[in-house]
């Protein structure tokens, strides 16, 4: 592990332990359910198009609006978590995304369905930053990378439930029963959270926030944004997350069925492969980053390059359909996108003090969702403009990856240098803290 960038245990670090695992698991269960609801449209995209009689652009609006609300909420959520604590914010989130999922089940029109997805996106937006904050409050700093990757891995398990369970329910019990039944999961986690979740272990209460109002909010955001590590985290998240999210959230199933000529069952198996690959790679990336902090940037850049190569090979393949081996390779590579996006938080976390962790994480988390929202819209518009030419439509992926890569390369040196300075300062402080 690089001594210049390795995470260290600081005075006042939380102890971790079995109770930490239990409390954190409840928070992660909330995120798990939020991801099920978030990705439920990914397996129901074609059904939604038939149910509401909409074209590709209108269909993409479901996910775009959901992600627009999600991305727009990230900085407010970070500020809320810093000020109100995890439990209160998560409670609001569960109530909102459960009502949104239930509303989607019974929506009689396209407009009502849009409102429901927006409500779901708002509740979903409150979950992940809260779970990250829960991890920093209950586990030592050196466990941060692995805890964050595990949270992302559990979220992908929620995606797996969507592709395996919800997809089958849709075709066995129908739209309303499938979505309304899944909403019961929100009620279950709300009860568990109310009974057992705590913001922090005893004796590790955070310093109370003494200031409020618009001036304080602007200062929190400005100080977080001023750190190169926060900005680098945002662009790493921006560039790595969106190729898989766009694929899983909406356009993967139509691409595999309509452009590649696969059956829905086979397409569903490939979507499942993305999720399974994500879970395996997430464990590997978490271990690597926890032990070798200097590997963060090579892992992120390697994932970006491999993803671009896999998409280029698939879209440029001669003939009407890419061979199955290439589609399997593409879906396996897309599984690395989620774990790579978590590395963004490993740049933002050490760059900011505890009282700004929520704000910094919110800024970082905006990146991938802004990129996903932009790409979802671009693909929908291009499909309508080109008569469903998926090769042209999915080329939008390369534009966003190029933009993000330029920003990462521009910021990396400043972020690493600043992190090294802060680490030296924290070690000096630790040496002078009386026992």
PyMOL commands that set and color helices and strands:
alter all, ss='L'
color gray80, all
select helices_A, chain A and resi 18-43+45-52+56-84+86-106+110-125+128-138+141-172+175-196+214-226+228-259+264-291+295-315+324-351+354-386+390-394+396-432
alter helices_A, ss='H'
color red, helices_A
deselect
rebuild
show_as cartoon
